[in-house]
Amino acid sequence: MTTVKWALVGVLAGVAYSVSPLTVVFALLLPLLWTWAARGLDASERRWVAALLGAGTLIRAGAIFALLLTTGQNQHFNTYFPDSQFAITRSWWIRNIWLEAPIGPVNENILYNPYGATSYSYVLGAIQFLVGAAPYGLNFISTAAFLAGAVALYRMARQSFGPSTAIMGFALLLFWPSTMAWSVSMLKESMQFALSAFLISFTLRVVRSRTMRARVIGALCAVATGYAIMTLRSAALYVAVAGCVAGVVAWLITRRPSIAAVAVLLIAVASAAAVSRPSIRDRAMNVARAAAERQIGYTASFGYGYKVLDQRFYSYGSRIAPTLEPDEAARFLVRAVVAFFTVPWPWQITSASGLAYLPQQLVWYGLVLLGVPGVLAGWRRDPLMTWLLLATVAAGVVVIAPNSGNIGTLVRHRDMVMPAVVLLSAAGFTWTLAALAKPRVFSLGSRMHKP
């Protein structure tokens, strides 16, 4: 390239950076992301990954650019969700305080209110402290985080379950409608998704590395990632960390049938002993009653609620939540788990936005059903990875199911475990196809994992 051409490239890059620094940084990160995703792939698989990653990136960039074009004259900036508008505004208040610019007492009260507080606001404020206010460029942080998390899961799924399952899971992750929406808005979901994916990757490194140095590095990275998740969203910490810890423990227990049998016996004895103690029963009932109170509150708040308690609790309000009896608590928990996977039912959808969501919900039902053979198929190929994914789903159900009652909130929180469900269902789909087709037709996904 001649000197003139290099100079022209430099000028254009400088102009682009002055207009939107974060857009330029995102563009510079894309080649690194592509190199990581395509490492070690053959030509055919590399083309699939390039097409999926390229299409997913272009769609998201177009959606962010559309925000700029649709900004009204009376708007400082435009967003797809009110929560993302508040997140950006909050980061501006933090930046203004650091710049010693007054923000007013009302904004200060909102800023320091612990409700909704997250370290992410300070990260966004620090970035804009360096590059200036960037209400649209910030969205590329969400996009970059989501794409990095998707690539990390693709690489792990490819090693554990084979190329076909990994490609299918990668496509579902990239184009799942609700996660696409989160990835083009300044919400916590995309960063949480990326950190959770990296936590699984570091956990695998700790277990599978053959040198102590690699295991220590993996453990330190896992601890740092867990801490970042905790400061981002406290509930996400329980899902991500409990999923990884429970997954590793379950894998260790089930490696030998004799150990598994002893573990089941010990769990049964410990459970019986716990149930027989009044103090433990009372503590468990207090947790269930607190969850029931939140469920009643959700159904009575703005939006579309769903009911999983006996009707008397909705007739008299949250003040009778302390009267929840053990049999009622058992029915409540069972219904909450079922609702986690099934709400909203098609007949519960009454709004235009809900009808737009209906196709995704129908596909979700298919993914849940395919996850059952996916667990069996994954167990045969890579028990550790399968246990990590299954335990993540279980942790999400335990944390989210009894503490929800609003359909929109449930859908948003359920996406915390959606990646694990997607990978298990992709494994189930490829296993089903392989069982129905001739072995040579599906040779791409027939290679067994060798840790």
N, C-alpha and C positions, 0 to 999 in steps of 0.2 A: 504494500500500500504506500502510495506516495506521501510526501510530507503535507501536501495540500489536503489530501483526503483525511489524513490523521488530524490535521488542524480543524477540518470541518466536523469530524466526529467529536472532537473535544468541545467545540463551540456548541454543537447541538446537545451534548451531554450536560454542559454547563447551564444552558437555557432550561433544559428539562429539570435539572436539579433545583434551579432557582424557583421553578413553578411548583414542583412537588417533590421534595427530597425523598420522602418515603416510597414514592412510586419508583424512583430510580433505584433505590436500595433493593426493593422487591425484585425489580428486573434483573439486577446483578446477582441475586440469590438463586434465580431460576436455573441457570446452568449447573450450579452446585447440586441443586435438588434433583435435576434430571440425571446427572452423573451418578449420584447415589442410587437412584431408582433403577438405572439401567446396568449397574455393575454386575458382571458375570452372566448376563442374559444372552441367549442366542438371538439371531436376527429376527425371527418370527415373534418371539416374546417381546423383544425390544420395540418392535413396531406397535404392538398392542399397548405397551406401557406408554410409549410416546403419544399415541393417539388419545388415550384416556387422560393422561396428565395434561396434554396440551388443550384438549377440549374443556376439561374442568377448570383450567386456569383462565382461558379466554372467556368462558361464561361468567366467572366471578369478576374478572376485570371489567367486563361489559356492564355487569350489575352495579359495580361501584361507580363507574363513569356515568351511568344513568341517574344516580343520585345527584351528581353535579348538574346535569341538564334539567332536572325537574325541580331544582331549588327555586322557591318563590322569591319575589322581591322583598317580602317582609320577613324572610327567614335568614338567620345567621348561617345555617347549614341544614341539610336534609338527612334523614335517616329512615330506615325501614321499620324500626321498632322504638317505642318511647323509652325503653330501658337503655338502649344504646345511645340515645340522645342525652339522657341523664349521665351516662358513663363519660361521654366526651365533655359535657359541661363540667362535671366534677373534676376531671383532669385539668381543665382550664383554671378552675379555682385554685387548685394546688399549684399550678404553674404561676399564677398571678401572685400567690403568697410568697413564693420563692423569688419573684421579681419585685417584691415589696409594693405590689399594686393592690389597692383596697378592693375587697369583694363584697363588703356590706355585712352587717350582723346576721341577717336572715340566711344568707348563703353560708356563712360560717357555721351557723347552727346545723344546717343540713349537711355540710361537709363533715363535721365531727360527730354526727349521729351514728352510733354503732350499727344501726340497721342498714344492711347492704354494704357495709364497709368491706373493702378488699384491697390487697396490696396492688392489684392491677391498676387502680386509679393513680397510684404514685408512679408506677412504671410508665404509664401513658403521659403523666405530667412531666417526668424526667425526659422522655423522648422529645416532647414538644418544647421543653426548656432548651434543648440543643438545636432543634431544627425550626422552631417556630410553630405557631398554631397550625394544625393539619387535620381538620375534621374529616376530610375524605381520605387522605393518605393513611390515617390510622387504621382504616378498614383493611388495608393490605397486611397489617400485622396479623389480624384474624385469619386472613386468607393464607398467609405464609405458614402460620402455626398449624392450620388444618391440613394443608398439603403435606407438611413435614410429618405430622402424625399419621396420615394415610399411607405415606411411603414407608414409614417405620413398621406399621402393621402389615403392609404388603410384603416387606422383606422377611418378617418373622413367619408369616403364613406360608410363604413360598418354601422356606426351609423346613417347616413343620408338616405342611399338608400337601405340598406339591404346587407346580406352576398353575394348573387349571383352577384349583380352588383359590389361589392367591389372586389371579386375574379377575375372577368373578367377584371376590370380596372387595378388591380394589375399585372395581366399577361401581358396586353398590355404595361403598363409602363416599366416593367422589360425587355421585349424583343422587344421593338420598335427599329428597326435597327439603326437609326441615334442617338438616345439617348444612345444606347449601345456603339456606337463609342465614343461619348463625355465622357462617364463614365469611359473609360479606357485610357483617354488622359488628359494631364494637361491643360485643357481649363477651362474657367469660367462657362460653361454651367451647369455642375453638381452641383457646389456650389450654383449657382443662382437658380437652380431648388429646391434644399433643402431649401434655405432661403425663397423662395416664398411659398413653402408648409407650412413651419412653420409660416409664416405671416398669412396665412389663418387660421391655427389652433389657433393662439393667438387671431385673430379677433373673432372667434367663442367663445373663452373663455371670452372675454370682454362682448360680447352680452348675453351669456347664463348663465354665473356664477350668483349665487344667493347672493353671499356675496360681499361687497365692496372691501374687501381685495383681493379676487381672481380676481376681475375686474381690480384693480390697478396693480396687478402683471402681468396680461395679457396685459394691456396697455403698461407697461414699456417694456415687452418683445417684443411687436409689434413695438414700437418705435426703440428699439435697432436693431431689425431685419431689419426694413426699412432703418436705417442708414447704416447697413452693406451692404445691396443691393445697396445703392447709391454709396458707395465707390468701390463696385465691378464693376458695370456697370450702368451708369446714365440712359440709356433708360429703363433698367429693373425696375428701381424705379418707373417710370411712369406707367408701365404695372401692377406691383404688387400692389403698393399702391393705384393707381386710381381704380384698380379692386376691392380691398377690400372696399374702401370708397364708391364707387358708388354702390357696391353690398348691403352694409348695408343701404344706403339711399334709394335705390329702394325697399328693403324689408320693411323698415319702412313705405314708402309711400303706398305700395300696400297691407298693412295689412287690411285696410278698404277701401271699394269701394268709399266712399264719399271723403276720403282724396286723393285717386288716381285720381278721376275726377277733383278735385280742382288743384292738382299738374299738370295734363296734360293741363288744361286751363291756368295756370300761365306760364308754359313753352312755350305754343303757343304764348301768349301775349308777353312774354319777347323776343322770337325769332323774332317776327314781328317787335318789337321796335328796336332790334339790327340791323336787316337788313335795316331798314329805316334810320339809322345813317351812313353818309358817312365815318366817322372816323373808325367805326367798320368794315364796308365793306372793306375799304382800308387795314386795318390790316389783315383781313382774306385773302384777295387776295395776300398780301405780303407773308403770310405763304404758300399759295398754290404755288406761284411762286418760292419760295425757294425750296419747295419739288419737283417741276418740274425740277429745275436746277439739283438737286441731281439725279433725275431719268434719265435725259439725260446723266449725267456723268457716271452713272452705266452702261448704255447700250454701252457707248463708251470705257469703260475700259476693261481690260483683263478678259476673262471668257465668260460665256453665259448670255446675257442680254435678257430682254423681254420689250416690248413697251406697254405703256398704255396712252400715249399722242397722240394728232393728229400728223399726219406724218410730217407736216411742221416743227415741233420742232426738229425732228431728221435729217431733210434735211439741216438745217442751224446751228444746234449746240446750245449749252447752252446760247449763247449770246442773243438769242431772247426769252429766258424764261421770261424776264420782260414784254413781250408783251402778256402774257397769259390773255385771256379775261374770264369773268365769265362763259359763256356757255362752253368754253373749259375746264375751271377748274372743272365744274360739271361733264363733261364726263370723265375727268382724274381721279377724285376721285371715281366715280362709277366703272370704269375699274380697278382701283388699288385695290378696295375691292374684286372684282370678282377674280382678279389675285392672291390675298392673299390666297384664298382657292383652286385655280385650277392650278396654275403654279407649276411645268412644265406640260403642256399638253403632252400626249404621243408622238405626232408628233413633239414636240420641242426637244425631246431627240435624240442626234446624236452621243454621245460618249459611249464607253464601260462602263465607270463608271455610266453614266446616265441610261443605260439599266439595270444595277444592282440595281439602285434606283427605277426603274419602279414598281416592285411589292409593295413597300411601298407606292408609290403615289396612286396606285389603291386602296389600303386599306384605305388610307387617305380620298379618295372620299367617301368610304362607311361610315367612321366615321363621316364625316361632315353631310351626309344625316341622319344617325341615331341620330345625335345630336338634330334634330328638335323634334322628339317624346320624346327624352331624356329630353328636357327642360320641356315639359308638364308632363312627368312622375315624374321628380324631383320636380316640383312645387307642385304636389299632396303629395309628401312624406316629403319634407323638403324645403320650399320656401327660407329660408335664405341661405343654402348651394347652392341651384340652382342659386340664384342671384349672389353669390360670383363667381361661376364658369363662368356664362354668362357674368358678368361684366369684368372679367379677359380677356375673349376672345375679348370682345368689345374694351377694352383698348389696347390690342395687335394690333387689326386691325387699330385703330386710329393712333397709334404710328408707326407701321411698314409698313402698306400697302402703304401710299403715299411717303414714304422715301426709297423705294427699287426699284431695277431695275436689279439686278443680281440674277440669279436663285439660285446659291449656297448660297449666303448670305441670300436670302429670306428663303430658307429651314432651315438654321441654326437659324435664328431669329424666324421663325414660331414655332420652338420647344419650345419657351417661353410659348406659350399658348396650346401646345399639351396636357399636362396633364389635363387641364380643358375640352378640347374637348373629350379626351378619357373617362373621367368619365361620361360626359353627354351622349356620344354615348353608353357606357355600360348600363346606365340607360334606354336608348331608346331600346336597344337590348333586355334586360330582360323584359321590358314592352311589347314589341311586341310578344315575346315568350309566356308571360303570357296571352296575349289576344288571342293567337291562340290555346294554350294548355288548358287542363282542370286545374282548380284552384289548385287541390291537387298535380298536377305534379310539380308546381312551388311554392310550399308552402314555400321554403327556403327564397324567396325574397318577400314574401307577407306581412311581418310585417311592419306596419306603424311606422314612426319615432315619438317619443315623446320627444321633447326638455326638 
